[in-house]
Each structure stands twice: as C-alpha cells, then as structure tokens.
Amino acid sequence: MTKNNSPQDWPEPIVRVQSLSERSIDSIPDRYIKPLSDRPSSAVLDDDTNIPIIDLAGLSGDPEARASTLSQISEACNEWGFFQIVNHGVSPQLMDMARETWRQFFHMPLEEKQQYANSPKTYEGYGSRLGIEKGAILDWSDYYFLHYLPLSLKDCNKWPSQPPSCREVCDEYGREVAKLCGRLMKVLSINLGLEEEVLERGFGGEDVGACMRVNYYPKCPRPELTLGLSSHSDPGGMTLLLSDDQVPGLQVRKAHNWITVKPLPHAFIVNIGDQIQVLSNGNYKSVEHRVVVNSNKERVSLAFFYNPKSNIPIEPVKELVKADKPALYTAMTFDEYRLFIRLRGPCGKSHVESLKSPR
Ligand SMILES: O=C(O)CCC(=O)C(=O)O
C-alpha cells in the first residue's frame, strides 16, 4: 500500500480467464466456484419481466410528449433504478463499431494484450480481477478499463493501439456517450424537483469524471457454478451499458429475485450508481446487479461510468435535505469511496449502506 492507501500490486499472479476458457474442457478451477447462495440458479425470476424501455425521442417532442417521457424516467428510477433507452441520439453504427472493435481486441493473441496489463493502483488497462484480497473467489471475466474525463486523466497511449481503429472509435464513443450522460443528468435533476444543473454541479460541474470498463466474458464450461461479475451496485454516479446484442447475461435484483435483462438492439441500459443515491439523499437508489455466463457463447459489454469529480465531498444536495428528511449520508470524496471496491472487489450494496449517517 502507498501512503494514500492505494494498492500497488496484485496479491498473486494474474490468470487470464480467456486462457482458462481456451484450455478447460469440462471443469473450472476452484477459485471461480461461488458459494451455493451466490450461484446463478438462486432466486431467478424466469419469465418475460424486463426493465422499463423508454423512448428518449419524447424529450425533444411537444410538451406533452416531454412530460410523459420525464414521468416514465422518474417511475423507472423510483421503481427499478435500471432502464433501457432507445432513440438516445448515439449512432447505432458507432455503438456496433465500439463493441466489435473491443471484441477484436480480446481476440488478439495474449502477448499483444499483456503489454496493457493493469495494476490495482489505477486499474487502467487490461485486467482480470477486481479487489486485492489474497485467495479471493474470482469472477469469470477479463476487462479493459480506461479514463475519458477529466481530460487530465485521459491518455490515449494507455488505450490499445490495435485493432487500428480502436483509439479513434473509443474516443468518439466516449464523447457521444458523455454527452448523453449530461442530458440524462438534467432529466434526473428535474425529476428530483431540482434546477436542471444541480446534479451535474454536485458532480463538480466542468470537472466530472468518466471512464469505461469493457467486459469480456469468455465461454465457461460450468456456468452454473460461477458468475461473470459478482453482485454489486456501481460506486459511481450513473452507468450507461452497451450490452452484447446476441448474448444476455446481466441480471438485476428486484426485491428477492434476479431479473434477466433482455437487451434491445442499440439500446443503452442506464442505471443509478451509489453517488446519485447519496446526492439525491436516498430518493434514488443504486441497484445490485450481476452477470451470468454460459457455455456456448462469449459476451462483450461496454460499461460507461459517469462519475463525480474525484476529490470533492459528495453529500446530499441541500435542497433535498429537509427537517423531516435529514441528510442520510455523511460526505465523502469519490476517490475515498471507490477505494473500497478497488480493495475488496464487488460486494453487493454493503458500502453505500455502511455510509448511512448514524442516528
Ligand atoms: O456486462 C454487463 O452486462 C454488466 C457489467 C457491469 O455491471 C459493470 O461493468 O459494472
């Protein structure tokens, strides 16, 4: 550990899940076998329930269409904390290109990818675990993590130079998705009864953060024993996920059940993160989700995280703190906050719950 508690290195040699997947025929190493209660078969609602689907075209339509869209988003945030958006303004070709470019990256030879191997210090680069607990049970996935904002953290040299289009596509994708996040932040702010700029200002205004994790879930010979990504809520502000259009896998917790999201082509899946739970004084809640894997298809997803500036205190916005609803959370910077998941890996909602002010 350094003085600021940031971990310097992994506790044990990194094993690429992709290489296990390519080697293993009918078993997986014990390190990936989850306890019974965490395995995919537990409490899955196996019907056609889906998270809400919202057409954003209404936001730029007549006043009635706009009001109806705002109200659908408000209901989705209150009831689910998760929804899909279509007609969101990001080009479908760009979305396809971004996902397929990253798929090509993961299909490159291991040695090519290894030059981008990450460390837990910043997590940037090619990784295969979250958390640094020695001997921890691991998830069945590899990933690539990179920064877009603030510009001082954006360093395209840390992005893959192959496939040749990767940096350019990634740059354009980040710009477009960050713009869309800005629009959604305004909508959430209005729906919370605030001026449209209040949430974004709470994130640090011009200095918001944005980063992306591209998740690669290789085929798994024993998908019933493991998870692609363990249950967690997102530590940041808001996430826009571009799912694999061919392979479902994301499950969202609804009460005591897990609902499998049925992704629509060219939709983004939006979810509320812990920092919006804090800023909204618990009016909006982040929601646990996890990923299941399967034996016959790999899966690629792009999770774009829109986050507060990392070194300012994040606390409930003053307009939402009232005599009958005192501040539920004590202030904390996002840097301090995300250290928790960076050290311990995904742990349901235990962190945001532990932040509640004692009363
Ligand atoms: O791959 C997915 O569908 C979800 C990914 C996710 O939850 C994450 O990257 O935090």
The ligand as a Gaussian input file, in Angstrom:
#p B3LYP/6-31G(d) Opt

LIG

0 1
 O      -21.735000      -6.891000     -18.510000
 C      -22.749000      -6.435000     -18.024000
 O      -23.866000      -6.669000     -18.516000
 C      -22.723000      -5.596000     -16.779000
 C      -21.389000      -5.029000     -16.460000
 C      -21.348000      -4.307000     -15.141000
 O      -22.217000      -4.415000     -14.307000
 C      -20.181000      -3.467000     -14.834000
 O      -19.244000      -3.408000     -15.657000
 O      -20.195000      -2.844000     -13.739000

